[in-house]
Amino acid sequence: MARATIKSIARSTGYSVGTVSNALRDSVSVKRETREEIQKVASELGYRVNLDGLKLRTNKSYRIAVMVSVSNDAAEEWEGVEFTRILAGISNALIGSRYQLSVFSTCDGEAALQTLKSIVQEGQADGVIFSGTRVHDERIAYLQGQGFPFVTYGMSDSPQPHPFVDLDSQAAAYDATARLLALGHRRIALINPPDDLIYAQQRRRGYADALSECGVELDPALVSTGPTTAESGQQKFATLMQLPKPPSAIICANEAITLGALSAADKAGVHVGRDVVVISNDDLKLSQYFVPPPSTYYLPIAETSRLLGEFMLKTLDGVDPSEIQKKIRATLIERQPDSPAPEAAQTT
C-alpha cells in the first residue's frame, strides 16, 4: 500500500491540499468538524504526523493540564474517589484530537497558584482545567491576565466571563430544602463546605431562599461548615444532634459527609428515617449502598467531566467564553420517604 500523503488525503476527502494541511496541523482556521473528518480519514489511510515537528512548527505542547487538589491529611479516606472519574470523562472528550492530559497534583492556596504559573510560563500545556473555584479566585484572575486558555469545574465571581461546567448548587440546595419543608420539616440543618468556596455560598443562598419563601426563620446554629469529608460529617452530625432543639432533617453537601453523618447516627443510637432525615448531594451514586440509603440530589459526573474536555477544546479553538458555560440541575433520586416523625417536625 502506498504511503498516505496530504495529496492522497485531499483526493479521498474532497478538500483542498491547503485545507488538509491546515487540518492535520490542527489549525483553528479549519472548522473543528472538518478537522476531525480529515484527521479520521488520515488515520484510516495510515497517515502519521510527526508530532515533535508539529510542536516545533506550531509552538504548542498538545497537552492539557488538569490540576488535582490533594489533601495533606493522611486520614482523608475519600481522596481520589472522584478524580479518576473526572479524568476519564475529560480523556474521552479528547479522543480524536491530538491533545493528551497532564495531571498536576497540588495543595490549595499559594502552592496551587505557583503550580499554575509554572504551567503557563514554562509552556507545559496549552490549556488548563481545575475545580474548587473560590471567592476572588487568584488562579482565574492570573489566567485571564495572561490570556491563557482554561476551563473551571465551578462558576466564579469574576466580572469577566470564562468557560465553566458546574452543578447548579443554589438550585440543588433550594430544591432539597423546599422538598423537606413541603414534607413538614421546620428544623432543617445544612452541612456545607467552607465559605470561601463559590458553591458553598450558592448552596447557602438556595437554602436560605427556600426557608424565607416558607416563612421559616434561618437558625445560624443549623448551618455548619467544614471539610467535605466523612470525619467532618461525623463531627458535624454529632454537634447538631446535641442542640437543645436538634434538626429533624439534615442536608449534606456530598456523599462523604453523608457517610460520616450516618456513622455518627449509628453510634448515637439515632434512627435515620425516623428520628432524623439525611439527604445527600453528589455524583458518585455510592450512597445507594449506605445504610439506610438516603435520598440524593444527583449530578452525572460522566456528563460534567466530558463537557470539561469539550469546552477545553472549544476554548483552544477561540470560541467566545460566554458560549461555553453550562449549569446542570441535579436530579432527585428518592430512596426514602423523608417524612418526619410528628414530634420531630414541630416548629421552634
C-alpha positions, 0 to 999 in steps of 0.5 A: 500500500502506498504511503498516505500523503496530504495529496492522497488525503485531499483526493479521498476527502474532497478538500483542498491540499491547503485545507488538509494541511491546515487540518492535520496541523490542527489549525483553528482556521479549519472548522473543528468538524472538518478537522476531525473528518480529515484527521479520521480519514488520515488515520484510516489511510495510515497517515502519521504526523510527526508530532515533535515537528508539529510542536516545533512548527506550531509552538504548542505542547498538545497537552492539557493540564488538569490540576488535582487538589490533594489533601495533606491529611493522611486520614482523608479516606475519600481522596481520589474517589472522584478524580479518576472519574473526572479524568476519564470523562475529560480523556474521552472528550479528547479522543480524536484530537491530538491533545493528551492530559497532564495531571498536576497534583497540588495543595490549595492556596499559594502552592496551587497558584505557583503550580499554575504559573509554572504551567503557563510560563514554562509552556507545559500545556496549552490549556488548563482545567481545575475545580474548587473555584473560590471567592476572588479566585487568584488562579482565574484572575492570573489566567485571564491576565495572561490570556491563557486558555482554561476551563473551571469545574465551578462558576466564579465571581469574576466580572469577566466571563470564562468557560465553566461546567458546574452543578447548579448548587443554589438550585440543588440546595433550594430544591432539597430544602423546599422538598423537606419543608413541603414534607413538614420539616421546620428544623432543617440543618445544612452541612456545607463546605467552607465559605470561601468556596463559590458553591458553598455560598450558592448552596447557602443562598438556595437554602436560605431562599427556600426557608424565607419563601416558607416563612421559616426563620434561618437558625445560624446554629443549623448551618455548619461548615467544614471539610467535605469529608466523612470525619467532618460529617461525623463531627458535624452530625454529632454537634447538631444532634446535641442542640437543645432543639436538634434538626429533624432533617439534615442536608449534606453537601456530598456523599462523604459527609453523608457517610460520616453523618450516618456513622455518627447516627449509628453510634448515637443510637439515632434512627435515620428515617425516623428520628432524623432525615439525611439527604445527600448531594453528589455524583458518585451514586455510592450512597445507594449502598449506605445504610439506610440509603438516603435520598440524593440530589444527583449530578452525572459526573460522566456528563460534567467531566466530558463537557470539561474536555469539550469546552477545553477544546472549544476554548483552544479553538477561540470560541467566545467564553460566554458560549461555553458555560453550562449549569446542570440541575441535579436530579432527585433520586428518592430512596426514602420517604423523608417524612418526619416523625410528628414530634420531630417536625414541630416548629421552634 
